[in-house]
Amino acid sequence: MEKGLPSTRAATKASATEALLLLVELDTSAPVIEQLLPFLAHKLPKIIAATLVALTSIYSAFGARTVDPKPVLKQLPKLFGHTDKNVRAESTKLTIELYKWLKDAMKPMFFNDLKPAQQKELDEAFEKVKGESPKQERLLRSQQAAAAAAEASGETAEAEVEDEPKEVDAFDLAEPVDINAKLPENFQEQVASTKWKDRKDALDALYAEANVPRIKEGHYDDIIRALGKCMKDANVAVVTVAANCIEAMANGLRKGFMKHKSTVLGPALDRLKEKKQGVIDALGKALDAIFNSVFLPAPVPTLNLLLIGGIRHLSPTVSKISLKTPNTRTLTSSWRPCASSSVVCERPGMCLRRRSKSLLPTILHAYLPTHPLLCVTVPPRQWER
């Protein structure tokens, strides 16, 4: 490594790089990356730069979906802060190569730790390659065997490579963070304080730790209950920060947040009566995050919770705002008037006419005039049948 990759002889450098690629090809990419990472902290800049070139070659050949990019992404902030310009230049090349595969999903892993000038430079470089769809140039031995078997059976030889997902989720790249381990010991005491400033400071501390791409699943019942109570707080600043915390935790836990939805959903909907737009915006984002955490695995319960719970709220203000949240608009955009003059959802088993006839007049009265897909000529009385 120290002799081959940084060699001034082109043939020696090429042979060293090819040796690394052959090792990765043997379905052993993790050990190869693990052995290369220590050289990113070498005292000689030329060794670091050579290692970055080798990593760029590996990801260019095999792709960031075949070779795990997470260990390398963690090193980028330190590399961009290096004093040697060659190291920073090779770091930029490696980052652009990773971006071709991962797109914006990789940004939460390192981007905020860079200098504004570096962020601007990378954004400009990312924009140039944003439309590219890279393909894996070299196959692992296991992929080669699968391709040979597919070719022998008359199937497409490249199916193994092309079946890769087109988009990468930042949630999958991020390391789970344990929120409980980072909160102050007196968090529960502070969030229940009689002073609003103490309550807000406690929630600010929670948000600082919870605002991460991925949260480690654990026991968060006490925290969620505290956030539910904060929805009823007399101080709007406390309510706003609590809503931000709910949004962050729902986004960070995703399916893990499902068991907590009933604790915060009702209080959040009730608080939509608030007149201040900043509070309503924060609540809307929190409700959307709750929606995202529960909708895909359980569509029908979510329909009941978000639509029937919010749209049929006793407060006209809550009902109106519930219909305007982005995910509620997304859900209702799949409804269509059918030949029998009923409202049918394209998702199987979710025909709204069969689910709740009394809900339709409320939806039509509050939402129909502005909905691009529900603006039809069917008389309202026919929608109630």
C-alpha positions in Angstrom: 0.0 0.0 0.0 2.6 2.6 1.1 4.9 1.6 -1.8 2.5 0.8 -4.7 -0.3 3.3 -4.7 1.8 6.5 -4.2 4.6 5.3 -6.7 5.7 7.7 -9.3 5.8 4.8 -11.8 2.5 4.5 -13.7 2.8 0.8 -14.1 3.4 0.2 -10.4 0.5 2.4 -9.4 -1.8 0.6 -11.9 -0.8 -2.8 -10.7 -1.4 -1.8 -7.0 -4.8 -0.5 -7.9 -5.7 -3.6 -9.9 -4.7 -5.8 -7.0 -7.2 -3.9 -4.8 -9.9 -4.3 -7.4 -9.3 -8.0 -7.6 -9.6 -8.4 -3.9 -12.9 -6.5 -3.9 -14.0 -8.7 -6.8 -13.6 -11.8 -4.5 -16.7 -10.5 -2.6 -14.4 -9.1 0.1 -15.0 -5.4 -0.3 -15.5 -4.7 3.5 -12.1 -5.9 4.5 -10.4 -4.0 1.7 -12.1 -0.7 2.7 -11.3 -1.4 6.4 -7.6 -1.8 5.6 -7.5 1.3 3.5 -9.2 3.7 6.0 -6.2 4.0 8.4 -4.1 5.4 5.5 -6.6 8.3 5.3 -5.0 9.5 8.6 -1.4 9.0 7.4 1.2 11.7 8.2 2.2 11.9 4.6 -0.3 13.8 2.4 0.8 11.8 -0.7 -0.2 8.5 1.0 -3.6 10.0 1.8 -4.1 11.3 -1.7 -3.1 7.9 -3.2 -5.6 6.1 -0.9 -8.3 8.5 -2.0 -7.5 7.7 -5.7 -7.8 4.0 -4.9 -11.1 4.4 -3.2 -12.4 6.4 -6.1 -11.4 3.6 -8.5 -13.2 1.0 -6.3 -16.5 2.9 -6.2 -16.2 3.8 -9.9 -15.8 0.1 -10.8 -18.2 -1.6 -8.4 -20.5 1.2 -7.3 -21.6 2.5 -4.0 -24.4 0.0 -3.7 -22.1 -3.0 -4.0 -19.3 -1.5 -1.8 -20.6 0.0 1.5 -20.0 3.8 1.4 -20.8 4.5 5.0 -17.2 4.1 6.4 -15.8 6.4 3.8 -18.6 9.1 4.2 -17.7 9.4 7.8 -14.1 10.4 6.9 -15.0 13.2 4.4 -15.3 16.1 6.9 -11.8 15.5 8.2 -10.4 15.0 4.7 -11.9 18.3 3.4 -10.3 20.0 6.4 -6.8 18.8 5.5 -4.1 21.4 4.9 -2.8 19.7 1.7 -4.6 20.9 -1.5 -4.0 17.6 -3.3 -5.8 15.7 -0.5 -8.7 18.1 -0.7 -8.8 17.8 -4.5 -8.9 14.0 -4.4 -11.5 14.2 -1.6 -13.7 16.2 -4.0 -13.3 13.6 -6.8 -14.2 10.8 -4.4 -17.2 12.7 -3.1 -18.5 13.4 -6.7 -18.1 9.7 -7.6 -20.1 8.7 -4.5 -22.8 11.4 -5.3 -23.3 9.8 -8.7 -24.6 6.7 -6.9 -26.1 8.1 -3.7 -27.4 11.5 -4.8 -28.6 13.8 -2.0 -29.1 10.9 0.4 -25.4 11.1 1.3 -25.5 14.8 2.3 -26.7 14.4 5.9 -23.7 12.2 6.6 -21.1 15.0 6.2 -22.3 18.1 4.3 -23.1 20.3 7.3 -19.6 19.8 8.6 -18.0 21.4 5.6 -17.1 25.1 5.1 -19.7 27.2 3.2 -17.2 27.6 0.3 -16.7 23.9 0.1 -20.5 23.3 0.2 -21.0 25.7 -2.7 -18.2 24.1 -4.7 -19.6 20.6 -4.2 -23.2 21.7 -5.0 -22.0 23.1 -8.3 -20.1 19.9 -9.0 -23.1 17.8 -8.0 -25.4 19.7 -10.3 -23.2 18.7 -13.3 -23.5 15.0 -12.5 -27.0 15.0 -11.0 -28.6 13.5 -14.1 -26.1 10.7 -14.5 -27.1 7.1 -13.9 -23.8 5.2 -13.3 -23.5 1.5 -14.0 -21.4 -1.1 -12.3 -18.3 -1.7 -14.5 -17.0 -4.8 -12.8 -18.9 -7.6 -11.3 -18.1 -9.5 -8.1 -17.4 -13.2 -8.5 -20.9 -14.0 -7.1 -22.4 -11.6 -9.6 -20.4 -13.2 -12.4 -21.6 -16.7 -11.4 -25.2 -15.4 -11.3 -24.8 -13.8 -14.7 -23.3 -16.9 -16.2 -26.2 -19.0 -14.8 -28.7 -16.6 -16.2 -27.0 -16.6 -19.6 -27.0 -20.4 -19.6 -30.7 -20.5 -19.0 -31.4 -17.8 -21.6 -32.2 -15.0 -19.2 -30.8 -11.5 -19.3 -27.2 -11.6 -18.1 -27.3 -8.2 -16.6 -30.4 -8.6 -14.5 -28.4 -8.9 -11.3 -26.9 -5.4 -11.8 -29.9 -3.6 -13.2 -32.3 -4.7 -10.4 -30.4 -2.4 -8.0 -32.7 0.3 -6.5 -32.4 3.6 -8.3 -32.6 5.8 -5.3 -30.8 5.5 -2.0 -32.4 6.6 1.3 -30.4 8.7 3.7 -32.1 6.7 6.5 -30.3 3.6 5.2 -26.9 5.3 5.1 -27.1 6.9 8.6 -25.9 5.3 11.8 -28.7 5.0 14.4 -28.4 7.5 17.2 -29.4 6.6 20.8 -31.4 9.7 22.0 -31.8 8.5 25.6 -28.0 8.3 26.1 -27.5 11.9 25.0 -30.3 13.7 26.8 -29.6 15.6 30.1 -30.4 13.6 33.2 -32.9 16.2 34.4 -34.8 16.3 31.0 -38.1 15.1 32.4 -37.8 17.5 35.4 -37.0 20.5 33.1 -39.8 19.7 30.5 -42.3 19.6 33.4 -41.0 22.9 34.9 -43.4 25.7 35.8 -41.2 28.1 33.9 -41.8 28.1 30.1 -38.1 29.0 29.5 -37.0 25.8 31.2 -39.5 23.7 29.2 -38.4 25.3 26.0 -34.7 24.8 26.8 -35.3 21.1 27.5 -37.1 20.7 24.2 -34.4 22.5 22.4 -31.9 20.1 23.8 -34.1 17.2 22.7 -34.4 18.6 19.2 -30.6 19.0 18.9 -30.2 15.3 19.5 -33.3 14.0 17.7 -32.7 16.0 14.4 -30.7 13.3 12.8 -31.4 11.1 9.8 -31.9 7.9 11.9 -32.7 7.3 15.5 -32.0 4.0 17.3 -35.1 2.2 18.3 -35.5 2.1 22.1 -37.7 3.1 25.0 -39.0 6.6 24.2 -42.4 6.4 25.9 -41.6 9.0 28.5 -40.3 11.4 25.9 -43.3 11.0 23.6 -45.7 11.5 26.5 -43.9 14.7 27.5 -44.2 15.9 23.9 -47.9 15.1 23.9 -48.4 17.2 27.0 -46.4 20.0 25.5 -48.9 20.2 22.7 -51.3 21.7 25.3 -48.8 24.2 26.6 -50.0 27.8 27.0 -46.7 29.1 25.5 -46.7 28.9 21.7 -42.9 28.8 21.6 -43.0 25.6 23.6 -45.6 24.1 21.3 -43.6 25.0 18.2 -40.4 23.3 19.5 -42.4 20.3 20.7 -43.9 19.9 17.2 -40.4 20.1 15.7 -39.3 17.4 18.1 -42.2 15.2 17.1 -41.3 15.7 13.4 -37.7 14.8 14.1 -38.5 11.7 16.1 -41.1 10.5 13.6 -38.7 10.9 10.7 -35.8 9.3 12.6 -37.7 6.3 13.9 -40.1 5.8 11.0 -41.9 2.5 11.6 -40.6 2.5 15.1 -42.8 5.6 15.7 -46.0 3.7 14.9 -46.6 2.7 18.5 -46.4 6.3 19.7 -48.7 7.9 17.1 -51.8 7.8 19.3 -50.0 9.7 22.1 -49.2 12.8 20.0 -51.7 12.8 17.1 -54.8 13.9 19.0 -53.1 16.7 20.9 -51.4 17.9 17.7 -54.6 18.0 15.8 -56.3 19.9 18.6 -53.6 22.5 18.6 -54.3 23.3 14.9 -56.8 25.9 16.3 -53.8 28.1 17.0 -53.9 31.3 14.9 -50.1 31.9 14.5 -48.9 30.6 11.2 -45.5 29.6 12.5 -47.1 27.2 15.0 -49.5 25.8 12.3 -46.6 25.2 10.0 -44.6 23.3 12.6 -47.7 21.2 13.5 -48.3 20.5 9.8 -44.8 19.2 9.4 -45.2 17.1 12.5 -48.4 15.6 11.3 -46.9 14.8 7.9 -44.0 13.0 9.6 -46.4 11.0 11.7 -48.3 10.2 8.5 -45.1 9.0 6.8 -44.2 6.8 9.7 -47.5 4.9 9.8 -49.1 5.1 6.3 -47.2 2.6 4.2 -47.3 -0.4 6.6 -50.9 0.4 7.7 -52.9 2.5 5.2 -56.5 2.0 6.6 -55.7 2.8 10.2 -53.9 5.9 9.0 -56.9 7.0 6.9 -59.0 6.8 10.0 -56.5 8.7 12.2 -55.5 11.5 9.9 -58.6 12.1 7.8 -61.6 11.1 10.0 -59.8 12.3 13.1 -58.8 15.6 11.7 -61.3 16.4 9.1 -64.3 15.6 11.3 -62.8 17.6 14.2 -65.3 19.8 16.1 -63.3 22.9 15.3 -63.8 24.1 11.7 -60.3 25.5 11.8 -58.8 22.1 12.6 -60.9 20.4 9.9 -59.8 22.9 7.3 -56.1 22.8 8.1 -56.1 19.0 8.3 -57.2 18.9 4.7 -54.4 21.2 3.6 -51.5 19.2 5.0 -49.4 17.9 2.1 -49.8 14.2 2.9 -53.5 14.5 3.3 -53.6 16.1 -0.2 -51.5 13.3 -1.5 -53.8 10.7 -0.1 -57.0 12.3 -1.4 -55.4 12.9 -4.8 -55.9 9.1 -5.4 -59.7 9.3 -5.1 -61.7 9.3 -8.3 -65.5 9.6 -9.0 -66.6 6.3 -10.6 -69.5 5.5 -12.9 -71.8 4.9 -10.0 -71.2 8.5 -8.7 -69.3 7.3 -5.6 -65.8 8.2 -4.5 -63.3 5.3 -5.0 -59.7 5.2 -3.9 -57.3 3.5 -6.2 -55.8 1.7 -3.3 -57.6 -1.7 -2.8 -60.0 -1.9 0.1 -60.1 1.9 0.6 -63.3 2.9 -1.0 -64.3 5.9 1.0 -68.0 5.6 0.1 -68.1 2.2 1.9 -66.0 3.4 4.8 -67.8 6.6 5.9 -70.7 8.2 4.1 -71.0 11.0 6.6 -67.4 12.0 6.0 -67.9 12.9 2.3 -70.0 16.1 2.8 -67.3 17.4 5.1 -64.5 16.7 2.6 -66.4 18.2 -0.3 -67.5 21.3 1.6 -63.9 22.1 2.9 -61.8 20.7 0.1 -63.5 20.3 -3.3 -63.2 23.9 -4.6 -59.4 23.7 -4.5 -58.7 20.1 -5.3 -57.5 19.6 -9.0 -58.7 16.0 -9.2 -62.0 16.2 -7.3 -63.4 19.2 -9.2 -66.1 17.3 -11.1 -69.6 18.0 -12.1 -71.2 15.3 -9.9 -73.9 17.0 -7.7 -73.0 16.8 -4.0 -76.1 14.8 -3.2 -74.9 12.0 -5.5 -71.6 11.8 -3.6 -73.5 11.0 -0.4 -75.2 7.9 -1.8 
